[in-house]
Amino acid sequence: MKTKLIIEQHFHGAFGVDFNKASVDEVLFVSSEMFKHGIGGIFPTLVTDSVENINRAVSVIKSAAMKQSTGMAKILGIHLEGIFINEKKKGIHNPAHFMNPTVENYKLLEDDFIKIVTLAPELCTKESNLIDYLNKKGVKVQAGHCVGGDLRGCDAATHTFNAMEGVTHRGQSTALSALINDEIFTEIIADGVHVSEDALKLLFKCKPLDKVLLVSDCLSCTGLKASADAVYEFQFADETVFYNGTRASSKEGTLAGSTTLVPDIYKRLALSEILTSTHLGKSKEDLISQLVENPYNYHGINLNGSIEWDENFNIVKVNA
């Protein structure tokens, strides 16, 4: 099977590199390693941090984008996840850095290279509606780390089910609104840790397949070796995170993000019965091809190159 290169729009780092702390050379290193795994485009994702540190990280990633060469996953922009989120669904994020989602506050870190902003829509006010401002700027607005069900003005939901108000049978909720609105894209972390198989089936039954965005939300520990007998510790979002080779979480057990690269998530889905059981009559190859295509349509971009998969959905060749 042959498809386009994969686009990864939500990950915080890999191979020992954290985008909030990275140097230009480290960002370039990650982009090079990602390309080897069939990933042709990336949106480095910044977790909640101080305005000063986010501005520094944005500058570094922009500088790296200007220095890229062939054989690297193209840096397509930055995904800003945090600062403007709801403390009730903070996850691993540090609330000490949270700010109200106002235009005035956004301008403290605004940059034309920020292409996606995850925020809590219920915190936006009519007086200073950041969603409207971002819509006019052409920045993708994603509802995440939130409880509200009014997703007007949002383009997508960030890591659906995780860090948001779940499905309810009374009133609105973020997950419910994202599932029933056919115009909204939905990120999903289908790594076998973040979302149950039943929840995945629900999403794939509810959402048009062309509105599903597979993401990893992976961390700097991804690609590093660890085991239950030799837990790897690192800092993320001002927290000590423990990685045992399967999951990365805080001391209290809060998931910090994924430890799986997105091509492995595509493979996992392809080898399961989730896709074919929810899309009868379609081949796994066609279903995976559609999922690979979705980020291209979401962002309205195109990349040269392709990847070739074997019958077990391993990537066997990356064509630049």
C-alpha positions, 0 to 999 in steps of 0.5 A: 500500500502507498499513501501520502506522508503522515502529518503529526499535528499534536506532539510535544517531542520525542527521542529525548527532546522536549519542544518547550526546552529544545534548541534549534539543533534539537528541533532539527534532530527530531524533524529528521528522526520523524521523517525516517518514520514516514512523517512528512509534516509536523506541528511541534506542540507547546505545553502550558508554560510562562509567556517568556518561555513560550516566546523563546520556544516559538522563536527556536522552532521558527528558526529551525523551520528556516534551517531545514533540509531534505530528509526532514519532516517539514515544520508546518507551524506550532500548536499552542496547547495550554495557558488558555484552558480550564483548570477543572480539566488541567491534566498535567498542565501547571495552572500557575501559568494559566491566563484568561483567553482574551485577545489582549493576553494572546497578543503577549505571545502571538506569532504568525507561526502559531497555527493551532491553539487549544483553548477552553471555549467556555472561558471566552467572553463576548467582550474579548472573544479570542475565538473570533480573533483567531478565526479571523487570523486563520488560526485553527481553534481547538476545544481542549482541557475544557468542560463547555459544550458550545463549540461554535467557532471551533475547528476541532476537538483536542485529544477527544475524550481526554481532558474534557467533559465526557459524553452526557445524556443531559445537557451539553458536554465537550465530547458529546458536541464534538461527536455529533457535529459533523463539521468539527474535526476530532483528534484522537489518541488511539494508543491503547492507553488514553482511550478505551476500545469502546470509546474508539468504536463510539468515535468511529461510529459517530464521526465521518471518517474524514473528520478524524485526526490521529495524533500521538500527543507523544513526549520526549521519552518516546523512542527511548528505552525504559522498563518497569524495572528501570523507570525513566524520569524526566521533567514535563510541564513543571512536573516529574514524569515517570515512564515505565516503557508503556505509559508516562504519568505523574506521581499521582498517576495523571497521564502526561501524554503518549509514548507512541509515535503516530505511525505506530498508532496507524498500525495499531488501528489497522491491525485491530477490528475497530475500523472495519467493524465501524465502516463495513465494506471498506478495506483497511487500506482504504480506511488508513489512506483516508485517515492519512489524508485528513490532516492535509484537508484540515490544514489545506496543505500539500506535501511532496513524497509518499510512504509504502506499507507492507501487508502488516502495516509496517512502513517499509519505504519513505519517498522524499 
